[in-house]
């Protein structure tokens, strides 16, 4: 799985577990709802600072967005 999709899936899982809509999360952390949507779809590539902001807002470690990461087969050279 592409790492952007992994981050997006994990963000969505944490956000929903907190009972927040994309709009509510966006308001809490000062980002636009469409940006949150783009991250969750894997269409955006958030910076480390953005991941930190989301982690602080959601009260998780930034590493939560990388949960279940596996080395991609294409990385074997």
FIKOL-184613 format. One line per field, with one value per atom (N, C-alpha, C, O): residue in three letters; chain; atom name; x, z, y. Coordinates in nm, 2 decimals. Atoms other than C-alpha are relative to their C-alpha. Example, Ala and Ser with C-alpha at 12.3 -4.5 7.8 and 13.67 -1.06 7.14 Angstrom:
res c(ALA,ALA,ALA,ALA,SER,SER,SER,SER)
chain c(A,A,A,A,A,A,A,A)
atom c(N,CA,C,O,N,CA,C,O)
east c(0.09,1.23,0.09,0.19,-0.09,1.37,-0.08,-0.03)
up c(0.00,0.78,0.00,0.07,0.00,0.71,0.08,0.09)
north c(-0.12,-0.45,0.12,0.12,-0.11,-0.11,0.11,0.22)
***
This chain:
res c(UNK,UNK,UNK,UNK,UNK,UNK,UNK,UNK,UNK,UNK,UNK,UNK,UNK,UNK,UNK,UNK,UNK,UNK,UNK,UNK,UNK,UNK,UNK,UNK,UNK,UNK,UNK,UNK,UNK,UNK,UNK,UNK,UNK,UNK,UNK,UNK,UNK,UNK,UNK,UNK,UNK,UNK,UNK,UNK,UNK,UNK,UNK,UNK,UNK,UNK,UNK,UNK,UNK,UNK,UNK,UNK,UNK,UNK,UNK,UNK,UNK,UNK,UNK,UNK,UNK,UNK,UNK,UNK,UNK,UNK,UNK,UNK,UNK,UNK,UNK,UNK,UNK,UNK,UNK,UNK,UNK,UNK,UNK,UNK,UNK,UNK,UNK,UNK,UNK,UNK,UNK,UNK,UNK,UNK,UNK,UNK,UNK,UNK,UNK,UNK,UNK,UNK,UNK,UNK,UNK,UNK,UNK,UNK,UNK,UNK,UNK,UNK,UNK,UNK,UNK,UNK,UNK,UNK,UNK,UNK,UNK,UNK,UNK,UNK,UNK,UNK,UNK,UNK,UNK,UNK,UNK,UNK,UNK,UNK,UNK,UNK,UNK,UNK,UNK,UNK,UNK,UNK,UNK,UNK,UNK,UNK,UNK,UNK,UNK,UNK,UNK,UNK,UNK,UNK,UNK,UNK,UNK,UNK,UNK,UNK,UNK,UNK,UNK,UNK,UNK,UNK,UNK,UNK,UNK,UNK,UNK,UNK,UNK,UNK,UNK,UNK,UNK,UNK,UNK,UNK,UNK,UNK,UNK,UNK,UNK,UNK,UNK,UNK,UNK,UNK,UNK,UNK,UNK,UNK,UNK,UNK,UNK,UNK,UNK,UNK,UNK,UNK,UNK,UNK,UNK,UNK,UNK,UNK,UNK,UNK,UNK,UNK,UNK,UNK,UNK,UNK,UNK,UNK,UNK,UNK,UNK,UNK,UNK,UNK,UNK,UNK,UNK,UNK,UNK,UNK,UNK,UNK,UNK,UNK,UNK,UNK,UNK,UNK,UNK,UNK,UNK,UNK,UNK,UNK,UNK,UNK,UNK,UNK,UNK,UNK,UNK,UNK,UNK,UNK,UNK,UNK,UNK,UNK,UNK,UNK,UNK,UNK,UNK,UNK,UNK,UNK,UNK,UNK,UNK,UNK,UNK,UNK,UNK,UNK,UNK,UNK,UNK,UNK,UNK,UNK,UNK,UNK,UNK,UNK,UNK,UNK,UNK,UNK,UNK,UNK,UNK,UNK,UNK,UNK,UNK,UNK,UNK,UNK,UNK,UNK,UNK,UNK,UNK,UNK,UNK,UNK,UNK,UNK)
chain c(A,A,A,A,A,A,A,A,A,A,A,A,A,A,A,A,A,A,A,A,A,A,A,A,A,A,A,A,A,A,A,A,A,A,A,A,A,A,A,A,A,A,A,A,A,A,A,A,A,A,A,A,A,A,A,A,A,A,A,A,A,A,A,A,A,A,A,A,A,A,A,A,A,A,A,A,A,A,A,A,A,A,A,A,A,A,A,A,A,A,A,A,A,A,A,A,A,A,A,A,A,A,A,A,A,A,A,A,A,A,A,A,A,A,A,A,A,A,A,A,A,A,A,A,A,A,A,A,A,A,A,A,A,A,A,A,A,A,A,A,A,A,A,A,A,A,A,A,A,A,A,A,A,A,A,A,A,A,A,A,A,A,A,A,A,A,A,A,A,A,A,A,A,A,A,A,A,A,A,A,A,A,A,A,A,A,A,A,A,A,A,A,A,A,A,A,A,A,A,A,A,A,A,A,A,A,A,A,A,A,A,A,A,A,A,A,A,A,A,A,A,A,A,A,A,A,A,A,A,A,A,A,A,A,A,A,A,A,A,A,A,A,A,A,A,A,A,A,A,A,A,A,A,A,A,A,A,A,A,A,A,A,A,A,A,A,A,A,A,A,A,A,A,A,A,A,A,A,A,A,A,A,A,A,A,A,A,A,A,A,A,A,A,A,A,A,A,A,A,A,A,A,A,A,A,A,A,A)
atom c(N,CA,C,O,N,CA,C,O,N,CA,C,O,N,CA,C,O,N,CA,C,O,N,CA,C,O,N,CA,C,O,N,CA,C,O,N,CA,C,O,N,CA,C,O,N,CA,C,O,N,CA,C,O,N,CA,C,O,N,CA,C,O,N,CA,C,O,N,CA,C,O,N,CA,C,O,N,CA,C,O,N,CA,C,O,N,CA,C,O,N,CA,C,O,N,CA,C,O,N,CA,C,O,N,CA,C,O,N,CA,C,O,N,CA,C,O,N,CA,C,O,N,CA,C,O,N,CA,C,O,N,CA,C,O,N,CA,C,O,N,CA,C,O,N,CA,C,O,N,CA,C,O,N,CA,C,O,N,CA,C,O,N,CA,C,O,N,CA,C,O,N,CA,C,O,N,CA,C,O,N,CA,C,O,N,CA,C,O,N,CA,C,O,N,CA,C,O,N,CA,C,O,N,CA,C,O,N,CA,C,O,N,CA,C,O,N,CA,C,O,N,CA,C,O,N,CA,C,O,N,CA,C,O,N,CA,C,O,N,CA,C,O,N,CA,C,O,N,CA,C,O,N,CA,C,O,N,CA,C,O,N,CA,C,O,N,CA,C,O,N,CA,C,O,N,CA,C,O,N,CA,C,O,N,CA,C,O,N,CA,C,O,N,CA,C,O,N,CA,C,O,N,CA,C,O,N,CA,C,O,N,CA,C,O,N,CA,C,O,N,CA,C,O,N,CA,C,O,N,CA,C,O,N,CA,C,O,N,CA,C,O,N,CA,C,O)
east c(0.08,0.00,0.09,0.19,-0.07,0.12,0.00,-0.10,-0.01,0.24,-0.10,-0.15,0.10,0.01,-0.14,-0.22,0.13,-0.29,0.00,-0.10,-0.01,-0.17,-0.02,-0.10,0.02,-0.14,-0.15,-0.21,0.14,-0.48,-0.10,-0.19,0.09,-0.65,0.01,-0.09,-0.02,-0.50,-0.05,-0.11,0.06,-0.60,-0.15,-0.21,0.14,-0.95,-0.05,-0.15,0.03,-0.96,0.00,-0.09,-0.01,-0.84,-0.10,-0.17,0.10,-1.07,-0.14,-0.21,0.13,-1.37,-0.02,-0.12,0.00,-1.28,-0.02,-0.08,0.02,-1.28,-0.14,-0.18,0.14,-1.63,0.00,-0.09,-0.01,-1.51,-0.03,0.01,0.02,-1.62,0.13,0.21,-0.11,-1.36,-0.01,0.10,0.02,-1.50,0.04,0.10,-0.03,-1.48,0.15,0.21,-0.14,-1.12,0.07,0.16,-0.06,-1.03,-0.01,0.08,0.02,-1.18,0.09,0.15,-0.08,-0.99,0.15,0.22,-0.15,-0.65,0.03,0.15,-0.03,-0.69,0.03,0.10,-0.02,-0.68,-0.13,-0.24,0.12,-0.93,-0.06,0.02,0.06,-1.18,0.04,0.06,-0.04,-1.08,0.14,0.18,-0.14,-0.72,0.00,0.07,0.02,-0.82,-0.05,0.00,0.05,-1.02,0.11,0.12,-0.11,-0.72,0.10,0.15,-0.09,-0.50,-0.06,0.01,0.07,-0.75,-0.01,-0.01,0.00,-0.78,0.13,0.14,-0.13,-0.41,0.04,0.14,-0.03,-0.42,0.10,0.16,-0.09,-0.22,0.12,0.11,-0.12,0.13,0.03,0.11,-0.01,0.12,0.15,0.22,-0.13,0.44,0.01,-0.10,-0.02,0.59,-0.07,-0.13,0.06,0.46,-0.15,-0.22,0.15,0.10,-0.03,-0.13,0.03,0.12,0.01,-0.07,-0.01,0.24,-0.12,-0.18,0.12,-0.05,-0.12,-0.20,0.11,-0.30,0.01,-0.09,-0.02,-0.15,-0.03,-0.09,0.02,-0.16,-0.15,-0.21,0.14,-0.52,-0.08,-0.18,0.06,-0.62,0.05,0.00,-0.06,-0.41,0.05,0.02,-0.07,-0.21,0.15,0.18,-0.14,0.16,0.00,-0.08,-0.01,0.25,0.02,-0.03,-0.02,0.36,-0.13,-0.14,0.13,-0.01,-0.04,-0.12,0.03,-0.04,0.08,0.05,-0.08,0.22,-0.03,0.04,0.03,0.06,-0.03,-0.09,0.02,0.06,0.08,0.05,-0.08,0.33,0.08,0.12,-0.08,0.50,0.09,0.06,-0.09,0.80,-0.06,-0.10,0.06,0.68,0.09,0.21,-0.08,0.79,0.10,0.21,-0.09,0.95,0.12,0.22,-0.12,1.19,0.11,0.22,-0.10,1.37,0.09,0.04,-0.09,1.67,0.12,0.20)
up c(0.00,0.00,0.00,0.07,0.01,-0.09,0.14,0.21,-0.14,0.23,0.02,0.13,-0.02,0.16,0.03,0.10,-0.02,0.15,0.15,0.22,-0.14,0.48,0.10,0.19,-0.09,0.65,0.00,0.10,0.01,0.52,0.06,0.14,-0.07,0.63,0.15,0.22,-0.14,0.97,0.06,0.17,-0.04,1.00,0.01,0.11,0.00,0.91,0.11,0.18,-0.11,1.16,0.13,0.21,-0.12,1.44,0.01,0.12,0.00,1.35,0.03,0.11,-0.03,1.34,0.14,0.20,-0.14,1.67,0.10,0.20,-0.09,1.82,-0.02,0.04,0.03,1.67,-0.07,-0.06,0.06,1.46,-0.15,-0.22,0.14,1.11,-0.06,0.01,0.06,0.86,0.02,0.05,-0.02,0.90,0.14,0.17,-0.14,1.28,0.03,0.10,-0.02,1.27,-0.07,-0.01,0.07,1.01,0.09,0.10,-0.09,1.24,0.12,0.16,-0.12,1.54,-0.02,0.06,0.02,1.38,-0.10,-0.13,0.09,1.14,-0.14,-0.21,0.14,0.81,-0.07,-0.01,0.08,0.53,-0.01,-0.01,0.00,0.52,-0.13,-0.12,0.12,0.16,0.01,-0.06,-0.02,0.27,0.08,0.05,-0.08,0.54,-0.09,-0.08,0.09,0.27,-0.09,-0.11,0.09,0.04,0.07,0.01,-0.08,0.31,0.01,-0.01,-0.02,0.39,-0.13,-0.12,0.13,0.02,-0.05,-0.15,0.05,-0.02,-0.12,-0.18,0.11,-0.27,0.04,-0.05,-0.05,-0.05,0.07,0.12,-0.07,0.09,0.11,0.09,-0.11,0.43,0.05,0.05,-0.06,0.58,0.14,0.20,-0.14,0.91,0.09,0.19,-0.09,1.06,0.00,0.10,0.01,0.94,0.08,0.15,-0.08,1.08,0.15,0.23,-0.14,1.41,0.05,0.15,-0.03,1.41,0.02,0.11,-0.01,1.34,0.12,0.19,-0.12,1.61,0.13,0.22,-0.12,1.87,0.01,0.12,-0.01,1.78,0.03,0.11,-0.03,1.79,0.12,0.16,-0.12,2.10,-0.02,0.05,0.03,1.94,-0.03,-0.06,0.05,1.86,-0.15,-0.21,0.15,1.50,-0.06,-0.17,0.05,1.46,-0.02,-0.09,0.02,1.48,-0.14,-0.19,0.14,1.12,-0.08,-0.20,0.07,1.02,0.05,0.01,-0.05,1.21,-0.12,-0.22,0.10,1.01,-0.12,-0.23,0.11,0.78,-0.03,0.06,0.04,0.58,-0.11,-0.20,0.11,0.36,-0.13,-0.15,0.13,0.00,-0.08,-0.07,0.08,-0.23,-0.09,-0.11,0.09,-0.47,0.07,0.00,-0.08,-0.19,0.01,0.04,0.00,-0.22,-0.12,-0.24,0.12,-0.45,0.01,-0.08)
north c(-0.12,0.00,0.12,0.13,-0.13,0.35,0.06,0.06,-0.06,0.53,0.11,0.13,-0.11,0.82,-0.06,0.00,0.06,0.59,-0.06,-0.05,0.06,0.42,0.12,0.10,-0.11,0.76,0.05,0.07,-0.04,0.86,-0.09,-0.05,0.10,0.54,0.01,0.00,-0.01,0.57,0.13,0.13,-0.13,0.94,-0.02,0.02,0.02,0.85,-0.09,-0.06,0.09,0.56,0.08,0.06,-0.07,0.78,0.11,0.13,-0.10,1.07,-0.05,0.00,0.06,0.85,-0.05,-0.05,0.05,0.69,0.11,0.09,-0.12,1.04,0.06,0.15,-0.05,1.10,0.13,0.21,-0.13,1.39,-0.02,-0.12,-0.01,1.48,0.06,0.11,-0.07,1.60,0.15,0.21,-0.15,1.95,0.03,0.14,-0.03,1.93,0.00,0.08,0.01,1.81,0.12,0.18,-0.11,2.08,0.13,0.20,-0.12,2.35,0.00,0.10,0.01,2.22,0.03,0.08,-0.02,2.22,0.11,0.13,-0.11,2.51,-0.03,0.05,0.04,2.32,0.00,0.02,0.01,2.31,-0.14,-0.23,0.13,2.03,-0.08,-0.20,0.07,1.95,-0.05,-0.15,0.04,1.92,-0.13,-0.23,0.13,1.66,-0.11,-0.22,0.10,1.48,-0.05,-0.18,0.04,1.48,-0.09,-0.19,0.09,1.33,-0.14,-0.24,0.13,1.06,-0.08,-0.21,0.08,0.96,-0.04,-0.11,0.02,0.95,0.08,0.06,-0.09,1.23,0.11,0.18,-0.11,1.47,-0.07,-0.18,0.05,1.43,0.10,0.19,-0.10,1.60,0.00,-0.10,-0.02,1.74,-0.06,-0.09,0.04,1.63,0.09,0.05,-0.10,1.95,-0.02,0.00,0.02,1.88,-0.13,-0.13,0.12,1.53,0.02,-0.03,-0.04,1.67,0.08,0.05,-0.08,1.92,-0.09,-0.08,0.10,1.64,-0.09,-0.11,0.09,1.42,0.07,0.02,-0.08,1.70,0.02,0.00,-0.03,1.78,-0.13,-0.12,0.12,1.41,-0.07,-0.18,0.05,1.34,-0.14,-0.24,0.12,1.06,0.03,0.15,-0.02,1.01,0.00,-0.06,-0.01,1.10,-0.14,-0.16,0.13,0.74,-0.08,-0.18,0.06,0.64,0.00,-0.09,-0.01,0.75,-0.10,-0.11,0.10,0.49,-0.14,-0.23,0.13,0.20,-0.10,-0.06,0.11,-0.13,0.02,-0.04,-0.02,-0.01,-0.13,-0.20,0.12,-0.29,0.04,0.13,-0.03,-0.27,-0.04,-0.16,0.04,-0.26,-0.09,-0.08,0.10,-0.54,0.07,0.02,-0.07,-0.29,0.06,0.10,-0.05,-0.18,-0.10,-0.07,0.10,-0.51,0.01,-0.01,-0.02,-0.45,-0.09,-0.09)
***
